[in-house]
Amino acid sequence: MTQVKFGVMAKHFDSFPKKSNFELKVEELPEPKDGGKMSLLFSKTHMKEGGVMIGEQVAKVIQSKNPAFPVGSHVVSNSGWRTHTLSDGTGLTPILLEWPKDVSLSLSLGAIGMPGVTAVYGIEEVLGLQKGETLLVNAAAGAVGSVVGQIAKIKGCKVVGSAGSDAKVAYLKELGFDEAFNYKTVGSLEEALRKASPEGYDCFFENVGGPSSFVALQQMKNFGRIAICGSISTYNDSEPQKGPYPYSTMIMKQLKMEGFLFSRWQHKDHETLKRLLAWVKEGKLQCREHVTKGFENMPAAFMGMLQGENTGKAVVAV
């Protein structure tokens, strides 16, 4: 039997969560069985913060009756806040065989994982970003936004990013963003956007939502394209945000707006992950992680992520 720590939502939260909304428990798991459904046991090494209680994990197979997942191999799973999980192998994604020993496996939860492929598909499949165009990305110092900006630079584009602190703005400059600003301290978001790119924006990679995004739409060029990836500004609203939507701007500028989920192009994941890994090895793609140590600190890490405390991917080392 293996002792397992796991987290549950003790009480549904309204608006922003509190520590009391979460509870950590302990249980015991049986051993994997020959010929049975539960054919392998894996332990988590790193867990990422995403949706409530469902962040991905990178794990090491420690017992196995399944030849597809030998002991010592690593997988990415989505099995909740747990230190160990029994599995029949369904839904597990093996780490790339090409993964170098000098690259942290935790990056499979960030730049060389779901956030990375989300950035690629948003840029290539939704926006169709072309060399010489100007891209705006908000939440630009986060796991997705920071990769978006760097890929756009690889493609020869001008990149403008907004973030929520001066330290994050400095980080964006380190990554090669052409312009970056702290949206919390600028006197006028409209003026900041216009100053960063007087000629306007060809593309907008949208991670935030809410009124600030409506302002950004006013700065789009004619025939501009917007990829909607997230709306973190609305995630903890107790009431849905209401307000006028700039339909007239959309019409007069003939803008194209499309929401997307990375899973639409899941059949391309393997080759896309290999490209991301190659960029990391070549030094073209930098990866920063905000690491919290200790499984018991999962709730604090989750709440910190929602408050924008992380620069890069928020990860918990288990």
Order of alpha helices (4+ residues) and beta strands (2+ residues): beta-beta-beta-beta-beta-beta-beta-alpha-beta-alpha-beta-alpha-beta-alpha-beta-alpha-beta-alpha-beta-alpha-beta-alpha-beta
